[in-house]
Amino acid sequence: MGRLAYGLALSLASIGAVRSRPMQAWTLRESPGEYRFEEIDDPLVGAGDVRIRPVASALNHMDLWLTRGRPRPRLPHVPGCDVAGVVESVGDAVEGVHVGQEVVVNPAVCPLESVVRHGDDAPMYPGLEIVGEQRWGGHGELLVVPARNVVARPPGRSWAECAAVGLAGLTAYRMLRRGRLRAGESVLIVGVGGGVSMAALSLAVHMGAEVFVTSRDRVKRARAVELGAIAAFETGESLPVSCDVVVESVGPATWEASMAALRPGGRLVVCGGTSGPTVELNLPRLFFKQYEVIGSTMGGYGEFSALMSLVDQGLKVAVDSEMALSDYPTGLSRLAAGEQMGKVVLHHP
């Protein structure tokens, strides 16, 4: 883009909603279906929105689930829940965010009225949308989100680290908060290696908890110990621990072992079920042991700000691998095979 054209674009950004124009992005035209890199119109920037040019974006299992129609997004769809980039334009009602600012995107978009009424519990109520799921995501040249969904990029952290922290970090942060994990308590993190489990490992170690993990992969178990876990066990085995909190995202394949690993009065926090949607619950064990089973998903705006403050202070962010945006299919294959230890990050040209 020439200097005159670029200057005109910045001028338009300062006076209100910016017209859409074609961009290049990974898109999904059918669900179930496959992604392809093509030209697509970028949505308008509304009065309260900002348009971001991603510098880095990260993969999540959501990228895979959308291709299988679980869930089926509005089509055509641009994937990518996690984004860090530079603000290219702002709507005319936006304050506190400016063109050229380096930002990290909070992927949990809640209606403003729900945020005012419920605070950080807004994700429990109707209206929650996730960037890259119900809304277009960041695996393309441009992304539009409400201005309240961006925070300043921590200056001492890499673009890859900032892109890797969003959805998984926010989910893990809320899980540990809802599980009321405290320094000195013990926590079991099931299926270490994925984004949420790795974020939970970093957060729990950072806060001074005793951390145990499980994995089917010997290399992942060893790496988790290097990152601060006290011990790592084979997934599915009878576990020789009794923990205050269990962080679960696998579901029926690990549920029995996870429940057995709780001490009396322990709390199991669950955010997903990658091995299926249905588990059996032994009610006498539940009430005699006085266990708590706690559901959790995403997080509030205050929680995301608190998470980014921790990142600014040096919280470890697990980046598995970095590759070009054009290598998105390679990243998806790595994710599908469960080979990652942390987040797969795409760098945008």
PALOKE-552439 format. One record per residue (C-alpha): residue in three letters; residue number from 1; x, y, z. Coordinates in steps of 0.02 Angstrom, whole numbers. Example, Ala and Ser with C-alpha at 12.3 -4.5 7.8 and 13.67 -1.06 7.14 Angstrom:
% residues 2
+-----+-----+--------+--------+--------+
!   r !   k !      x !      y !      z !
+-----+-----+--------+--------+--------+
! ALA !   1 !    615 !   -225 !    390 !
! SER !   2 !    684 !    -53 !    357 !
+-----+-----+--------+--------+--------+
***
This chain:
% residues 349
+-----+-----+--------+--------+--------+
!   r !   k !      x !      y !      z !
+-----+-----+--------+--------+--------+
! MET !   1 !      0 !      0 !      0 !
! GLY !   2 !     69 !    171 !    -46 !
! ARG !   3 !     94 !    310 !     82 !
! LEU !   4 !    -53 !    412 !     17 !
! ALA !   5 !   -171 !    263 !     21 !
! TYR !   6 !   -111 !    211 !    194 !
! GLY !   7 !   -134 !    388 !    258 !
! LEU !   8 !   -311 !    391 !    188 !
! ALA !   9 !   -349 !    226 !    277 !
! LEU !  10 !   -291 !    299 !    443 !
! SER !  11 !   -396 !    453 !    413 !
! LEU !  12 !   -550 !    348 !    382 !
! ALA !  13 !   -513 !    253 !    543 !
! SER !  14 !   -529 !    412 !    643 !
! ILE !  15 !   -702 !    464 !    580 !
! GLY !  16 !   -810 !    312 !    608 !
! ALA !  17 !   -859 !    146 !    534 !
! VAL !  18 !   -739 !     86 !    400 !
! ARG !  19 !   -806 !      4 !    243 !
! SER !  20 !   -769 !   -180 !    216 !
! ARG !  21 !   -646 !   -234 !     83 !
! PRO !  22 !   -581 !   -402 !     26 !
! MET !  23 !   -451 !   -489 !    133 !
! GLN !  24 !   -360 !   -653 !    125 !
! ALA !  25 !   -407 !   -781 !    258 !
! TRP !  26 !   -427 !   -965 !    294 !
! THR !  27 !   -612 !   -996 !    270 !
! LEU !  28 !   -739 !  -1134 !    294 !
! ARG !  29 !   -878 !  -1139 !    164 !
! GLU !  30 !   -956 !  -1304 !    220 !
! SER !  31 !   -968 !  -1387 !    390 !
! PRO !  32 !   -920 !  -1529 !    393 !
! GLY !  33 !   -789 !  -1472 !    268 !
! GLU !  34 !   -611 !  -1413 !    244 !
! TYR !  35 !   -525 !  -1246 !    259 !
! ARG !  36 !   -457 !  -1155 !    108 !
! PHE !  37 !   -358 !   -994 !     93 !
! GLU !  38 !   -453 !   -869 !    -12 !
! GLU !  39 !   -518 !   -692 !    -29 !
! ILE !  40 !   -669 !   -644 !     77 !
! ASP !  41 !   -750 !   -481 !    129 !
! ASP !  42 !   -702 !   -420 !    301 !
! PRO !  43 !   -850 !   -362 !    409 !
! LEU !  44 !   -882 !   -179 !    443 !
! VAL !  45 !   -808 !    -93 !    594 !
! GLY !  46 !   -955 !    -37 !    700 !
! ALA !  47 !   -957 !    115 !    813 !
! GLY !  48 !   -892 !     17 !    963 !
! ASP !  49 !   -774 !    -99 !    868 !
! VAL !  50 !   -591 !   -107 !    824 !
! ARG !  51 !   -511 !   -188 !    672 !
! ILE !  52 !   -350 !   -281 !    706 !
! ARG !  53 !   -215 !   -340 !    588 !
! PRO !  54 !   -155 !   -503 !    668 !
! VAL !  55 !     31 !   -528 !    692 !
! ALA !  56 !      8 !   -701 !    768 !
! SER !  57 !   -140 !   -817 !    797 !
! ALA !  58 !   -150 !   -985 !    886 !
! LEU !  59 !   -240 !  -1148 !    854 !
! ASN !  60 !   -369 !  -1229 !    967 !
! HIS !  61 !   -469 !  -1390 !    955 !
! MET !  62 !   -613 !  -1278 !    903 !
! ASP !  63 !   -526 !  -1260 !    734 !
! LEU !  64 !   -544 !  -1448 !    710 !
! TRP !  65 !   -719 !  -1465 !    782 !
! LEU !  66 !   -789 !  -1337 !    660 !
! THR !  67 !   -732 !  -1441 !    511 !
! ARG !  68 !   -832 !  -1587 !    584 !
! GLY !  69 !   -990 !  -1484 !    608 !
! ARG !  70 !   -976 !  -1490 !    798 !
! PRO !  71 !  -1027 !  -1350 !    814 !
! ARG !  72 !  -1082 !  -1290 !    643 !
! PRO !  73 !  -1042 !  -1104 !    623 !
! ARG !  74 !  -1129 !   -976 !    515 !
! LEU !  75 !  -1051 !   -995 !    344 !
! PRO !  76 !   -937 !   -938 !    270 !
! HIS !  77 !   -829 !   -939 !    425 !
! VAL !  78 !   -653 !   -881 !    470 !
! PRO !  79 !   -575 !   -984 !    613 !
! GLY !  80 !   -450 !   -932 !    745 !
! CYS !  81 !   -495 !   -898 !    928 !
! ASP !  82 !   -328 !   -827 !    986 !
! VAL !  83 !   -253 !   -669 !    913 !
! ALA !  84 !   -120 !   -538 !    950 !
! GLY !  85 !    -96 !   -396 !    829 !
! VAL !  86 !    -99 !   -211 !    788 !
! VAL !  87 !   -254 !   -100 !    786 !
! GLU !  88 !   -285 !    -40 !    609 !
! SER !  89 !   -446 !     59 !    633 !
! VAL !  90 !   -572 !    103 !    768 !
! GLY !  91 !   -758 !    146 !    771 !
! ASP !  92 !   -812 !    323 !    811 !
! ALA !  93 !   -875 !    278 !    986 !
! VAL !  94 !   -713 !    195 !   1040 !
! GLU !  95 !   -610 !    273 !   1178 !
! GLY !  96 !   -448 !    211 !   1253 !
! VAL !  97 !   -392 !    110 !   1102 !
! HIS !  98 !   -295 !    192 !    961 !
! VAL !  99 !   -234 !    152 !    787 !
! GLY ! 100 !    -62 !     71 !    793 !
! GLN ! 101 !    -85 !      0 !    968 !
! GLU ! 102 !    -20 !   -176 !    996 !
! VAL ! 103 !   -155 !   -281 !   1077 !
! VAL ! 104 !   -208 !   -456 !   1132 !
! VAL ! 105 !   -386 !   -511 !   1097 !
! ASN ! 106 !   -501 !   -579 !   1232 !
! PRO ! 107 !   -596 !   -715 !   1137 !
! ALA ! 108 !   -749 !   -713 !   1252 !
! VAL ! 109 !   -871 !   -582 !   1188 !
! CYS ! 110 !  -1014 !   -549 !   1311 !
! PRO ! 111 !  -1156 !   -424 !   1287 !
! LEU ! 112 !  -1118 !   -262 !   1378 !
! GLU ! 113 !  -1281 !   -268 !   1476 !
! SER ! 114 !  -1238 !   -443 !   1538 !
! VAL ! 115 !  -1065 !   -384 !   1592 !
! VAL ! 116 !  -1141 !   -239 !   1688 !
! ARG ! 117 !  -1266 !   -353 !   1774 !
! HIS ! 118 !  -1162 !   -509 !   1806 !
! GLY ! 119 !   -979 !   -454 !   1798 !
! ASP ! 120 !   -858 !   -598 !   1774 !
! ASP ! 121 !  -1003 !   -721 !   1778 !
! ALA ! 122 !  -1072 !   -650 !   1614 !
! PRO ! 123 !  -1011 !   -805 !   1517 !
! MET ! 124 !  -1142 !   -907 !   1612 !
! TYR ! 125 !  -1284 !   -810 !   1533 !
! PRO ! 126 !  -1357 !   -798 !   1356 !
! GLY ! 127 !  -1263 !   -697 !   1227 !
! LEU ! 128 !  -1087 !   -764 !   1248 !
! GLU ! 129 !   -996 !   -774 !   1081 !
! ILE ! 130 !   -822 !   -843 !   1055 !
! VAL ! 131 !   -704 !   -768 !    927 !
! GLY ! 132 !   -671 !   -904 !    799 !
! GLU ! 133 !   -833 !   -997 !    840 !
! GLN ! 134 !   -991 !   -890 !    834 !
! ARG ! 135 !   -889 !   -742 !    771 !
! TRP ! 136 !   -758 !   -735 !    634 !
! GLY ! 137 !   -584 !   -771 !    700 !
! GLY ! 138 !   -407 !   -718 !    670 !
! HIS ! 139 !   -330 !   -839 !    544 !
! GLY ! 140 !   -334 !   -704 !    411 !
! GLU ! 141 !   -275 !   -529 !    371 !
! LEU ! 142 !   -402 !   -436 !    478 !
! LEU ! 143 !   -513 !   -463 !    630 !
! VAL ! 144 !   -654 !   -356 !    701 !
! VAL ! 145 !   -702 !   -365 !    886 !
! PRO ! 146 !   -783 !   -248 !   1013 !
! ALA ! 147 !   -657 !   -126 !   1085 !
! ARG ! 148 !   -687 !   -198 !   1260 !
! ASN ! 149 !   -612 !   -362 !   1197 !
! VAL ! 150 !   -435 !   -299 !   1176 !
! VAL ! 151 !   -300 !   -265 !   1304 !
! ALA ! 152 !   -128 !   -192 !   1279 !
! ARG ! 153 !      5 !   -319 !   1232 !
! PRO ! 154 !    129 !   -350 !   1375 !
! PRO ! 155 !    286 !   -268 !   1305 !
! GLY ! 156 !    408 !   -397 !   1370 !
! ARG ! 157 !    323 !   -548 !   1292 !
! SER ! 158 !    338 !   -616 !   1115 !
! TRP ! 159 !    198 !   -608 !    988 !
! ALA ! 160 !    186 !   -798 !    996 !
! GLU ! 161 !    166 !   -799 !   1185 !
! CYS ! 162 !     33 !   -665 !   1176 !
! ALA ! 163 !    -65 !   -758 !   1042 !
! ALA ! 164 !    -52 !   -921 !   1139 !
! VAL ! 165 !   -128 !   -861 !   1303 !
! GLY ! 166 !   -307 !   -812 !   1256 !
! LEU ! 167 !   -440 !   -947 !   1254 !
! ALA ! 168 !   -343 !  -1084 !   1345 !
! GLY ! 169 !   -269 !   -966 !   1474 !
! LEU ! 170 !   -435 !   -884 !   1512 !
! THR ! 171 !   -522 !  -1053 !   1527 !
! ALA ! 172 !   -388 !  -1119 !   1645 !
! TYR ! 173 !   -386 !   -961 !   1749 !
! ARG ! 174 !   -574 !   -969 !   1780 !
! MET ! 175 !   -567 !  -1156 !   1816 !
! LEU ! 176 !   -438 !  -1132 !   1953 !
! ARG ! 177 !   -535 !   -983 !   2023 !
! ARG ! 178 !   -700 !  -1079 !   2025 !
! GLY ! 179 !   -608 !  -1227 !   2102 !
! ARG ! 180 !   -544 !  -1110 !   2238 !
! LEU ! 181 !   -367 !  -1176 !   2223 !
! ARG ! 182 !   -251 !  -1096 !   2351 !
! ALA ! 183 !    -63 !  -1094 !   2378 !
! GLY ! 184 !     -7 !  -1253 !   2465 !
! GLU ! 185 !   -155 !  -1356 !   2405 !
! SER ! 186 !   -136 !  -1500 !   2282 !
! VAL ! 187 !   -208 !  -1507 !   2107 !
! LEU ! 188 !   -215 !  -1646 !   1977 !
! ILE ! 189 !   -217 !  -1589 !   1794 !
! VAL ! 190 !   -283 !  -1725 !   1679 !
! GLY ! 191 !   -213 !  -1748 !   1503 !
! VAL ! 192 !    -70 !  -1625 !   1506 !
! GLY ! 193 !     -9 !  -1562 !   1337 !
! GLY ! 194 !   -158 !  -1467 !   1269 !
! GLY ! 195 !   -184 !  -1280 !   1285 !
! VAL ! 196 !   -298 !  -1279 !   1438 !
! SER ! 197 !   -200 !  -1410 !   1535 !
! MET ! 198 !    -34 !  -1324 !   1501 !
! ALA ! 199 !   -105 !  -1155 !   1552 !
! ALA ! 200 !   -174 !  -1234 !   1711 !
! LEU ! 201 !     -2 !  -1307 !   1747 !
! SER ! 202 !     82 !  -1137 !   1729 !
! LEU ! 203 !    -49 !  -1048 !   1834 !
! ALA ! 204 !    -52 !  -1178 !   1973 !
! VAL ! 205 !    138 !  -1181 !   1987 !
! HIS ! 206 !    142 !   -991 !   1983 !
! MET ! 207 !     20 !   -979 !   2129 !
! GLY ! 208 !    115 !  -1104 !   2237 !
! ALA ! 209 !      7 !  -1259 !   2225 !
! GLU ! 210 !     72 !  -1438 !   2223 !
! VAL ! 211 !     40 !  -1497 !   2046 !
! PHE ! 212 !     19 !  -1674 !   1980 !
! VAL ! 213 !    -21 !  -1715 !   1798 !
! THR ! 214 !    -70 !  -1862 !   1689 !
! SER ! 215 !    -30 !  -1902 !   1507 !
! ARG ! 216 !    -20 !  -2053 !   1394 !
! ASP ! 217 !    142 !  -1983 !   1323 !
! ARG ! 218 !    304 !  -2016 !   1418 !
! VAL ! 219 !    390 !  -1864 !   1342 !
! LYS ! 220 !    246 !  -1750 !   1393 !
! ARG ! 221 !    252 !  -1818 !   1571 !
! ALA ! 222 !    437 !  -1782 !   1582 !
! ARG ! 223 !    415 !  -1607 !   1511 !
! ALA ! 224 !    278 !  -1568 !   1636 !
! VAL ! 225 !    394 !  -1612 !   1779 !
! GLU ! 226 !    525 !  -1496 !   1704 !
! LEU ! 227 !    394 !  -1358 !   1705 !
! GLY ! 228 !    356 !  -1379 !   1889 !
! ALA ! 229 !    243 !  -1530 !   1915 !
! ILE ! 230 !    289 !  -1636 !   2066 !
! ALA ! 231 !    247 !  -1798 !   1976 !
! ALA ! 232 !    168 !  -1859 !   1815 !
! PHE ! 233 !     67 !  -2019 !   1794 !
! GLU ! 234 !      3 !  -2125 !   1651 !
! THR ! 235 !   -173 !  -2070 !   1603 !
! GLY ! 236 !   -307 !  -2193 !   1656 !
! GLU ! 237 !   -207 !  -2279 !   1791 !
! SER ! 238 !   -262 !  -2287 !   1972 !
! LEU ! 239 !   -174 !  -2132 !   2034 !
! PRO ! 240 !    -73 !  -2132 !   2197 !
! VAL ! 241 !   -128 !  -1956 !   2246 !
! SER ! 242 !   -266 !  -1875 !   2347 !
! CYS ! 243 !   -292 !  -1697 !   2287 !
! ASP ! 244 !   -392 !  -1545 !   2337 !
! VAL ! 245 !   -435 !  -1501 !   2156 !
! VAL ! 246 !   -443 !  -1599 !   1993 !
! VAL ! 247 !   -442 !  -1507 !   1826 !
! GLU ! 248 !   -538 !  -1612 !   1699 !
! SER ! 249 !   -567 !  -1589 !   1513 !
! VAL ! 250 !   -560 !  -1769 !   1446 !
! GLY ! 251 !   -725 !  -1840 !   1512 !
! PRO ! 252 !   -778 !  -2024 !   1515 !
! ALA ! 253 !   -606 !  -2096 !   1474 !
! THR ! 254 !   -530 !  -2023 !   1634 !
! TRP ! 255 !   -680 !  -1978 !   1743 !
! GLU ! 256 !   -672 !  -2127 !   1862 !
! ALA ! 257 !   -486 !  -2104 !   1897 !
! SER ! 258 !   -512 !  -1917 !   1919 !
! MET ! 259 !   -651 !  -1940 !   2047 !
! ALA ! 260 !   -547 !  -2069 !   2140 !
! ALA ! 261 !   -403 !  -1945 !   2151 !
! LEU ! 262 !   -505 !  -1820 !   2254 !
! ARG ! 263 !   -480 !  -1807 !   2441 !
! PRO ! 264 !   -638 !  -1796 !   2549 !
! GLY ! 265 !   -716 !  -1626 !   2516 !
! GLY ! 266 !   -617 !  -1606 !   2354 !
! ARG ! 267 !   -672 !  -1508 !   2201 !
! LEU ! 268 !   -673 !  -1573 !   2022 !
! VAL ! 269 !   -683 !  -1434 !   1891 !
! VAL ! 270 !   -729 !  -1483 !   1714 !
! CYS ! 271 !   -725 !  -1378 !   1555 !
! GLY ! 272 !   -751 !  -1508 !   1419 !
! GLY ! 273 !   -761 !  -1689 !   1366 !
! THR ! 274 !   -644 !  -1731 !   1224 !
! SER ! 275 !   -680 !  -1917 !   1246 !
! GLY ! 276 !   -869 !  -1896 !   1249 !
! PRO ! 277 !  -1014 !  -1798 !   1325 !
! THR ! 278 !  -1081 !  -1921 !   1456 !
! VAL ! 279 !  -1007 !  -1987 !   1618 !
! GLU ! 280 !  -1074 !  -2094 !   1761 !
! LEU ! 281 !  -1080 !  -2017 !   1934 !
! ASN ! 282 !  -1081 !  -2125 !   2090 !
! LEU ! 283 !  -1202 !  -2031 !   2200 !
! PRO ! 284 !  -1161 !  -2115 !   2367 !
! ARG ! 285 !   -977 !  -2076 !   2341 !
! LEU ! 286 !  -1022 !  -1898 !   2294 !
! PHE ! 287 !  -1120 !  -1860 !   2452 !
! PHE ! 288 !  -1024 !  -1969 !   2576 !
! LYS ! 289 !   -858 !  -1893 !   2521 !
! GLN ! 290 !   -941 !  -1722 !   2502 !
! TYR ! 291 !   -861 !  -1691 !   2334 !
! GLU ! 292 !   -901 !  -1542 !   2224 !
! VAL ! 293 !   -917 !  -1557 !   2035 !
! ILE ! 294 !   -900 !  -1385 !   1956 !
! GLY ! 295 !   -931 !  -1337 !   1775 !
! SER ! 296 !   -832 !  -1195 !   1698 !
! THR ! 297 !   -811 !  -1114 !   1528 !
! MET ! 298 !   -716 !   -964 !   1462 !
! GLY ! 299 !   -705 !   -814 !   1581 !
! GLY ! 300 !   -752 !   -634 !   1614 !
! TYR ! 301 !   -670 !   -470 !   1565 !
! GLY ! 302 !   -596 !   -445 !   1738 !
! GLU ! 303 !   -524 !   -619 !   1736 !
! PHE ! 304 !   -444 !   -590 !   1566 !
! SER ! 305 !   -365 !   -428 !   1628 !
! ALA ! 306 !   -299 !   -518 !   1783 !
! LEU ! 307 !   -229 !   -657 !   1673 !
! MET ! 308 !   -139 !   -532 !   1560 !
! SER ! 309 !    -67 !   -447 !   1714 !
! LEU ! 310 !      8 !   -614 !   1763 !
! VAL ! 311 !     79 !   -634 !   1587 !
! ASP ! 312 !    154 !   -460 !   1603 !
! GLN ! 313 !    234 !   -514 !   1767 !
! GLY ! 314 !    314 !   -666 !   1687 !
! LEU ! 315 !    188 !   -809 !   1692 !
! LYS ! 316 !    254 !   -951 !   1584 !
! VAL ! 317 !    159 !   -974 !   1421 !
! ALA ! 318 !    184 !  -1142 !   1335 !
! VAL ! 319 !    213 !  -1123 !   1148 !
! ASP ! 320 !    232 !  -1291 !   1063 !
! SER ! 321 !    280 !  -1235 !    888 !
! GLU ! 322 !    278 !  -1083 !    774 !
! MET ! 323 !    243 !  -1084 !    588 !
! ALA ! 324 !    183 !   -973 !    447 !
! LEU ! 325 !     -1 !   -936 !    420 !
! SER ! 326 !     12 !  -1032 !    257 !
! ASP ! 327 !     58 !  -1188 !    357 !
! TYR ! 328 !   -110 !  -1192 !    447 !
! PRO ! 329 !   -152 !  -1367 !    380 !
! THR ! 330 !     11 !  -1432 !    454 !
! GLY ! 331 !    -34 !  -1358 !    622 !
! LEU ! 332 !   -206 !  -1436 !    614 !
! SER ! 333 !   -128 !  -1606 !    581 !
! ARG ! 334 !    -14 !  -1587 !    731 !
! LEU ! 335 !   -163 !  -1540 !    839 !
! ALA ! 336 !   -270 !  -1684 !    774 !
! ALA ! 337 !   -131 !  -1808 !    814 !
! GLY ! 338 !   -114 !  -1741 !    992 !
! GLU ! 339 !     72 !  -1710 !    967 !
! GLN ! 340 !     75 !  -1534 !   1039 !
! MET ! 341 !    142 !  -1482 !   1209 !
! GLY ! 342 !     63 !  -1311 !   1223 !
! LYS ! 343 !     -3 !  -1199 !   1085 !
! VAL ! 344 !     31 !  -1205 !    897 !
! VAL ! 345 !     54 !  -1025 !    838 !
! LEU ! 346 !     40 !   -952 !    663 !
! HIS ! 347 !    143 !   -800 !    612 !
! HIS ! 348 !     57 !   -685 !    488 !
! PRO ! 349 !    151 !   -603 !    344 !
+-----+-----+--------+--------+--------+
***
